[in-house]
Amino acid sequence: MAGETDLQKNLAALNPELNAGEFVYCLMDSREAAALLEPICIFLEEEGITVILPKARADEMGLSYPTVCAWITLTVHSSLEGVGLTAAVSRALAEANISCNVVAAWHHDHLFVPLKDAERAMDVLRSLSMEN
């Protein structure tokens, strides 16, 4: 099923959900090592392999990470071809001085924000949605 492409409809239906837990970004040396962690995301870059996984799993494996994040899912089913959703969400969070890393998947966009800013980010996203 194709997602929504209309920016105003996507913003009005953001319906952000704060996922339970704490999440971290770690670097791995190989695809095999990354896969063994069963992360929620693996991204292959020229410089290394990034994984996003629960903090508890990273701690269990003795992995280092720069920050601890909260994971927010925008439950609107936006299209991968939609224009402006990431920009609008990023801008709103930036104006609130909240850093954000976005992962777009087939059905939803996923935001990773500093754990300490999770509730403020949810408030910002709810306000953004209500404005549209």
Rosetta blueprint (number, residue, H / E / L):
1 M L
2 A L
3 G L
4 E E
5 T L
6 D L
7 L H
8 Q H
9 K H
10 N H
11 L H
12 A H
13 A L
14 L L
15 N L
16 P E
17 E E
18 L E
19 N L
20 A L
21 G L
22 E L
23 F E
24 V E
25 Y E
26 C E
27 L E
28 M E
29 D L
30 S L
31 R H
32 E H
33 A H
34 A H
35 A H
36 L H
37 L L
38 E L
39 P L
40 I L
41 C E
42 I E
43 F E
44 L E
45 E E
46 E L
47 E L
48 G E
49 I E
50 T E
51 V E
52 I E
53 L E
54 P E
55 K H
56 A H
57 R H
58 A H
59 D H
60 E H
61 M L
62 G L
63 L L
64 S L
65 Y L
66 P L
67 T L
68 V L
69 C E
70 A E
71 W E
72 I E
73 T E
74 L E
75 T L
76 V L
77 H L
78 S E
79 S L
80 L L
81 E L
82 G L
83 V L
84 G L
85 L H
86 T H
87 A H
88 A H
89 V H
90 S H
91 R H
92 A H
93 L H
94 A H
95 E H
96 A L
97 N L
98 I L
99 S L
100 C L
101 N E
102 V E
103 V E
104 A E
105 A L
106 W L
107 H L
108 H L
109 D E
110 H E
111 L E
112 F E
113 V E
114 P E
115 L H
116 K H
117 D H
118 A H
119 E H
120 R H
121 A H
122 M H
123 D H
124 V H
125 L H
126 R H
127 S H
128 L H
129 S H
130 M H
131 E H
132 N L
